[in-house]
Amino acid sequence: MKGMPEKPLRLLVAIFAFILLVNCANAVVSVKPGERIQAAIDAAPLGEIIEISSGIYQECLVVDRSLVLKGISSEGAFPRVESENGPAITIKANGVILEGLGARSASGWTGDAGILVLSNDNIIRNNMASGSGNAGILLQMCSNNTLYGNVVQGNGKEGILLKNASRNRLENNEVSDNRYGCKLVASQENRILGNTLFQNRFEAINLQESHANLIEGNFAASSDGALVMDRSRDNIVRKNDFVGNEKGIYLSYLGTGKEVQSKGKGVVISYNSMSSSELVSSNNSIYENNLSNKNNARDDSFNNWDNGKVGNNYSDFNDPAEGCKGIKICDAQLSVSGGPSVDRYPQASPVSIPGRSTGYGGVALQLSGKSYLPGSKLFLNFTAPAGREVWVRMADAGEKDLQDDLYLGQNISGDVVLAAPQKEGSYLLLMHDENGAKVLSLPFNVTVPGLSATPATVYTCEKINVAFWGAFGQEDDWIGMYREGSSDVMARQMLGSRESGNAVFSAPDEGSYSFKMFAGGAALPLASSSAVGVKENAGHKVIAEPSQVAPGGTVTVTFWGAAPASVIGMYGMTRPDKFDLGKRSTGRQSCGSMVWRLPKAPGQYDFRLFQDDINRPLLAQSNVVTVS
């Protein structure tokens, strides 16, 4: 038989080789528990897809070539890479895709992490980085990486840490229960967009010597600080919701030659004793943020707290005297504490200051609260108008005089002590001139305080409704929950200047509990409730409240009967258990509550409690929550 001509043979071999090369470039390799992921990486050509089945892999992975590592969940459980020493996953090559993997490094060394990225142009999406001794995800000396949809929780130091990293994108990640949520150190031009950060011990977002970053559309709650920037220039901070933190946005900038003082934890930089000419401009722009925190804003340098048209919404800048009526631009600018920076166009909703009434020309009456015990002392601070003598008198709700007039004078501020009526009811302090014309009035109440806790018996983590009345109406009044026979407060709620209303508590352990109401700064309670018995709940249950929210809104999910390794997942109502939209550990608690942010897409969602995150046997399913 004659052989094939040489040229056609070479052509056929080339075509076959090309087909083989194309097929190899798109090859998929599977790794199962008991096999080594690193071996698959070492043997893989560029562009290969490595699919990793659910299970725990005790390895320190090093990805040194452009590959796709994709976790294949089983019963909703991520395949998990765990390391006792060093990073669990290190990405050294450019163009790597890492998706659907869990990562944990037990090491607490500052250079280790669950996921360590040392290269560029990588995509890190939909992974879970939890339980590491140092950072959950660390980007170091790299750029153009995307972190999207990752859950980063329960790490010893930072959730996400960027060090000397530039032009990276962090979007729609959930970062919780870390020491710091997201920290940037000497990192430039990064975009931090639409992340949810809650219950991080110190700051949700922290920038140190990091410039020209965009921080937009993030939600940060229940941390010591929402955003702290130190020695950082030219950043844009806009359209974020920072609520329920100790501090909102705090900025400081230390110029060359200025002294740094260490006070307790962290570094405090203050320019209060310096003239404005000595302060340093760091040119950050902060606008269209919603700030509702214990302390909303501080700035020790020069920064822009508006964009020339609109500033920020501050929960503590709501006096109608500033012209803040409804959601609009206030008539007066806000001076940000700590330095000379101002918000020229603050937005706020009117909230009256407890026990204060003001009028034209600076005239004012101010009590320490809004409600008083019968016969108790009323400490009144006043400002009398210029050029007009005024008196003050006490009257009932119908303005009938109860006490003689007290002369205040004119163009003067001072303090006087009055006695509250002996009878419970509503009363007025009336400021008037020599002709009897009313200048100003200030209402207050005389009430005997009380508490009522219902129902008399509940199960663990179920709601206990505490009705209260006769609180003094001070901002720092509070109610505490106590185990019977103990003087240690187990939980407390601030009353937010309310004189009456309801507070909701729950007890995580069985026993007998009572509630006490205190005026701010007082050692003895104003009132105490009867005892409520709390029984251990042996069943499984999940409740999501409220049942209808706006797109991107939040719900409180309460659960009972969780196992030590239980997780809760969020789902589209018809999605199978393995296709969750996010999941969280119950923290080894048998019952408790957590806040979830719902998707922006309209639809119906539910929450499911599983016994563990590996096999995921379903224990309970919540009611439906509608996003519309």
N, C-alpha and C positions, 0 to 999 in steps of 0.2 A: 504494500500500500504506500502511495506517495505521501510524503509529509506535506503539511500546510506551508505555503509560502511564508518567508521570514517576516516581511513587512506587515501583512494582515495579522500574523501571530502576535507581533509586538503591540499592534493596535488593540487587539482583543484583551491582552494582558493589562494594558493601560486602562481600558474601560472597566475591566473587572476590579482593578485596584482602586479606581475612583469610586465605584459603587460601594466597595468595602469600606473606604475611608469615610464616605458620607454616612453609612450605616453606623460605623463605630462612633462618629462624632455625636450621634443622637442616641447612643446606646443607654440602656437603663440597667443599673446593677442594684440588686436588692441585698440588704443586710438584715439579718434576723438575730434575736437575742441569742447569745452564746458565740456569735461571730464578732470580729473586730471591724469597727468602722474605719480605723486608721489603715488597715490592710487594703480596704477597698479604695481609699483615697490614694494610697501610694501606687496602686496598680492602674489608676484611672487615667485615660488620656484627657486632654483639654476638652471641656464642654460636656463631659459625661454627667448623667443624672444618677445620683446615688439615693435610692429610696430606703429609708430606715424604719423598720417595723417597731411597734410599741414594745417597750421594755426598758430596763435600766442598763446602761453601758458604762462600766467603770474604766474610763479612758481619759487621756489628755490629748484631744484631737488637735492636729496642726494641718490646716488646709493651705497648701503651698502651690496650688495651681487653680486655674479658673474652672470651677465645678458648680453643680447644683446639688446641695444636700437638702433632702426633703423628707420630713417626718411623716409617716403614715400612721395616723391615730387608729387605735382599736378600742371600741366602746368609749370613744371620746378622750382616751388617755394619750398624752404625748409620749413619744420615745424620749428618754431622758439620759443625758450625758453627765456623769458625775465624776469629780476629781477631788482627791484629798489634798493634793499638792499641785499648785500651778493652775492656770486657767483650764476650764473644762473644754472650751473650744477657742482656738486661736486662728484667726484668718490673716494669713500673710500675703496671699496672692490678690491681684486685682480681679474684679469682675466675678466674685463669688456670690451665689444666691443661697441664703440659709433660711429655711422655712419650716415651721411646724415642729421645732425641737424644744425640749426642755434642757436647761443647763444650770449646773450648780458646782461652784468651787468652794470647798471648805476653807481654803486659804484666806487669811486676813491680811496678807501682804498687799501694799498699795498698788503693786503692778499686776495683780491677779484679778480675775473676774470670771463670771459664768461664761460670758462671751467677750473675747478680747479681739479688737479689730486694729490691725497695724498696716492696712493697705487701703487702696482707693476704689471707688466705683462699685462698691458691694451693696447688695440689698439684703437687709435683715428684717424679715417680716413674719408676723404671727407666731413668734416664739414665746416661751415662758422662761424668764431668767429669775429664779427665786432661790432664796436660802443660802446665797453665797456669803462668805465671811467678809469680803471687801465689796466690790461693785457687782451689780447684776450684769450690766453691759458697759464696757470701757472702750472708747475710741481714742487712740493715741497716735499723734503725728500722722494723721491721715486726712483725706478729703473726699468729697463727693459721694459719701455713703448715705443710704436711706434706711432709717429705722421706722417701720410702719406696723402698727397694730400689735405690738408686743405687750405682754403682761410682765411687769417688772416689780416684784414685791418681796418683802421680808428679807432684804439683804442687809448685811451688817453695817455698811457705810452708805455709799451712793447707790441709788437705783440705776441711773444712767450717768456716766461720767465722761466728759470730753476734755482731753489734755492736749494742748497744742494741735487742735483739730480744726479744720476750716471747711466752709461750704458744704456742711452736712445737713441733712433734712431729718428732723424728728417729728413724726406726725401720727396722731391718733393712737399713741401708746397709753397704757394704763399703768401708773406708777404709784405704789402705795406701800405703807408700812416699812419704809427704809429710814435710815438716819437722815439722809438728804434725798430728795426726789430726783432732781436733775441738776447736776453741777457742771459748769463750764470753767475751765482754768486755762488762761492764755489761749483762747479759742476765738476765731474770727468768722464773721459772715455765715453763721449757721442760721437755720430756720427752725424754730420750735413752734409747731402749729397744732392746735386742736387736741392737746394731750389732757388727760385727766389725772390729777395728782392729789391724793388725799391721805391723811393720817401719816404723813412723813414727820419724823420727830422734830427736826430743825426746820430748814427751809424746803418748800416745795421746789423752787427754782433758785439757784445761787450762781452768780457770775463773779469771777475774780479775774481782773485784768483781761477781760474779754470784750472785744469791740465789734461794732457794726453787725450785731446779730438782730434777727427779727423774732420777737416773742408775741404771738398772735393767737387769739381764740382759745386759750387754755383755761381750764377750770381747776382751781386749787382751793382745797378746804381742809380744815382740821389739822393744821400744822402750826409750828411756832411762827413761821413767816411764810407768806405766799411767794414774794420775790425780793431777794436782797442782791444788790449789785455793788461791788467794791472795786474802785479804781478801774471802772469800765466806761468806755466812751462810745458815742455814736450808735447806741442801740435804739431800736424802735420797739416800744411796748404798747400794744393796742388791742382793744376788743377782747380783753380777758375778764373772766369772772373770778375774783378773789374774795371769798366769803368765809366767815367763820374761823378765821385764823387769829392768832395773837397779834401779828403784824401784817399789814397789807404790802405796800411797796416801800422799801427802805434803800436809799442810795447814799453812798459816801465815796469821796475821791480824795486821795492823799497826794498833794503836790510834792515836788522835790524838796527835800529838806524839812518837811513837816514831821512831827513826832507822832508815833503810834503808841497808844496805851492799851495794855491788856487789862481787861476788867472781867474777872470771872471767866466764863466761857467765851471764846471768840475775841474779836477785836472791835473796839469802839473808837470811832474817829469823830471828834467833835470840833466844830469851828465856832462855837458860841462866843468865845472870847476874842475872836479875830474880827478885824474890820472887813467890810465887804470887798475891799480892794485886794485882800490877801486870799480870797477864796478862788478855787480852781473851777473852770468850766469844763464839764465832761460831755455836754451836748447830747445827752440822751433825750429821746422824745417819748412822752408817756401820755396817751390820750384814749378816750372812749373805753376806758376800763370801768368795771363795776366793783367798787371797794366797799365791803361791809364787814369790817373786822374790829377787834377791840381797839387797835391803833392803826389807822388807815395809811398814813403817809409820813415819811421823814426824808429830808434831803439836805445833806451837809455840803453840797456844792451847787453849781449853776446847771439847771436842766430845764427842758421845755416840758411843761405839764399840760400843754394843749397843742393843737396843730394850727393855731391861728383862727380857728372857727369853733372848735368844740374841745372841751377838756374831759374830765372824768366825773363819775358819780360817786359821791362820798356819803356814807351813812351818817357821819358826824358833822356834816355841813348842811343842815336842813332848816335853820331858823328862817321863818318867813321874813324876818327883818332883812335878810340877805336877798330877798326877792326870789327865793326858790319855791315857786308855786307849781307843783306838778313836775313832770319830766320836761325840763326846758333849761335854757342857759340862765344861770343866776345873774342878778343885777350887779353883784359885787364879786370881785376876784377872791380867791382863797390863797392865803399865805401858807405855804407848806412849811411845817415846823423844821427847825434845824439849820436853816440858812435863808438866803434871799429869794429862793425860787417861788414863783406864784403860778397858780392855775387861773388864767384870765377868764376862762369860760366854763366854770364848774357846772355840772348838772346834779340836781338833787331833788328829792321829794320832801315835802314839808313834814317834819316831825317836831312837835312842840317840846321845848325843854322842860323837864319836870319842875313844877312849882315856880315858873317864871312868866312874867308878863311885862312887855315892853311897849313903849309908845314913841311918838314923835319927839325929836330932840334929845334922845337918850334916856328919857324917863323910864324907870324900871322898878318893879317889885319882885323880890326873889325869896322864896322859902326853901328850906332844905328838902322838902318833900311835898307830896300832895295830900297825905292823909295823916291824922294824928290821933293819939289816945285822948280820951276825955280829960280835960284839965291839964294836959301836958304843956310844956313850953314851946312856943313858936319863935324861932330865930329868924327875924326878917331883915334882909338887906335891901336898901332902897337907894334910888338916885332921884333927887328932886330936880325939877326943871329950873332953868336959869330965868331970873326976873319974875318969878311967880311963886308966892308962898303956898305951901300945900300941907294938908293934914291927912292922917289915915284913921279910919274907923272900921270896926268889925260889924258885920251885918249878917242876917240870915239870907236865905235864897231869895226872899222878897225884898231885900235891901232895907229891912227894918233894923234900926240901930240896936246893938247889943252892948257896946261899951262906949265910953267917952272918947272924943277925938284926941289923937296924939299928934302934937305939932312936929313936923319934919323940917320945915324951913324951905330955903330955895338955893339952887345952884350948889348942892352938897350931896355927898354919898355917905352912908353910915349904916349902923346896925342898931336894931331895937329888939327887945324881948317882950312877947305878948303871951297871954294865957289862952289856951283853947277852951271853948265852951265845955260844960260838963255833959251836955246832952248830945247824943249821936245825931248826925245830920249833915247837910251841905251848907257851907257858909262862904262869905266873901270878905276880902279886905278891899276897902274902897279908898282910893286916894282922891282928894277933892281940894279945890281952892277956897279962898275966903268967901266966895259967893255961893259955895255949895255945889259948884259945877264939877261933875265927875271927870277926873283926869285919867284914871286907870283903875281897873279892878283885877283882882286875882282870886279865883275860887280855890277852896280846899275843903276837905271832908274830916269829920270827926267820927271815928269808927272803932269798935272793939274788934281786934283782928281775930280771925278764925281759919281753921283748916278742916277739910272733910275729905277722907280718902275712901274711894269705892272701886270695885266691890270689896266686900269684907274678906273674900277668899279668891285667889287666882292661882294659876299654874306659873311655873318659872317662865320668865321672859314675856308673859302676857302683860297687857297695859294696866297700870294702876292710875286712875284719874284722881288728881288731887285738886279740889276746888279751894280757892283761897279768897279772902276778902280782908280789907283793912290793912293791906301792906302800905308802907309809907310813901310809895311812889318814887323812891330813889332808884337811880340806875343800877346800884350794886345791891339791892335787896335780893334775897335768895331763899330757896326752899331746899332742905337737905333730907336725904333718906337715911335712916338709921336702923341697924338690926337691934331688936329689943334687948336691953341690958348693956348696950355698948354706946360710948360717947363719940365713936369715930364715924364720921360721915362717909357713906358708901357711894353716894352720887348726889350731885347738886345741880339745880337749875336756876339761872339768873332770871329775875322777873321782868327785866327790861322796862322799869319805870311804871309798871302796871300796879294799880291798887287792888284789882280783883281780876279773877279769871281762872284758868285751869292750867295745870302742868301735868305732863304725862311721864311716869316712871315705869321701870320694870326691874325685877330682881332676878339675877341669874341662878340663885341658889335657894333651896327651900328654907323656910324659917318664918319668923314673925318680924314685921317691919313697921315702923312708924315714921312720921314726917314732921319736920319742924320748920317754921318760917322765921327768918332773921331780917332785921334792918341792916343795911350796909354798915360794917364796922362794929356791930353790936355783938357782945359775947353771950347774952341771954336771948332765948327765942321769944318772939312776939306771940306765937301760938303753936300748939302741937295737935296732931291728929290721933285718932284711935288706931289700934294696931290692925294690920292687914296680914292674914295668913297666906303664905306662899307654899304650894305643894309642888312636888317634883312631877314633871310631865313625862309620862312614859311613851307617848305617841310621837308620830312624825308629822310635821306640818310646816308649810311655807306660806306666808302672806305678803303680798306686795301692795304698798299704799303710796299714793292714791292709785286708783285703777284707770285713770285717764290723765295723760300729760301731753304737753306740747312737744314737738320734735326737739330732741336733744335734752329734754327735761330729766329730772331725777325722781327716783322712787326709793322708799325705805323698804328693804326686804327683811322680814323677821322670820326666823326659823326655830324649830324645836326638834329634838330627837336626833341631833347629828352625832355621828361616830367620831372618834379621834382623828381619822384621816379624811373626813367628809369634805366635799367641795360643792359649791353651788354654781350652776351654769345658767346663762341667759340665752333664750332661744326665740326664734320666730315660732309662732304657735304650732305650726305643723312640721317643724324641722325634726328629724330624728335626733336621738340623744347624742350621737357622735359629732354632730355639726353645730356646736355651740357658737355663740357670738361673744364669748368671753366667760371665764370662770374664775372663782376665787375659793381659797381655803376658808373653812369656818374657824380656823385658828384653834382647833382642838376643844372648842366650846360645844356643849350639848345644845345650847340655845343662845340666841343673840340677834343683833340687827346689823345691817350694813347698807350703805347708800350706793345705789347704782345709777349711772347715767344711761338713759335709753338712746337708741339710734335716732338719727335725724330723719330717717325714712319712715313715713307713715305706715302703720300696720298694727298687728296684734302680737304681743310677746308674753312669754311666761318665764318662770324661774324654777329650776329643778334641783332638788337636793339628792346627792348621791352618797353612798356609803364610803367610797374612796375614788381616787382619780385614776385607777388602773383598770379595774373591771367595770366600774360605774354601775353597780346595782342601784336602781332608783328607789329612794325612800319616800319622797313626797314631791308634789308638783303644785305650784302656786295658782292663784287666780289669774285671769287674763288681764294684761295691761294694754290699753289702747293708746297708740301715739297718733294724734290727729291735730 
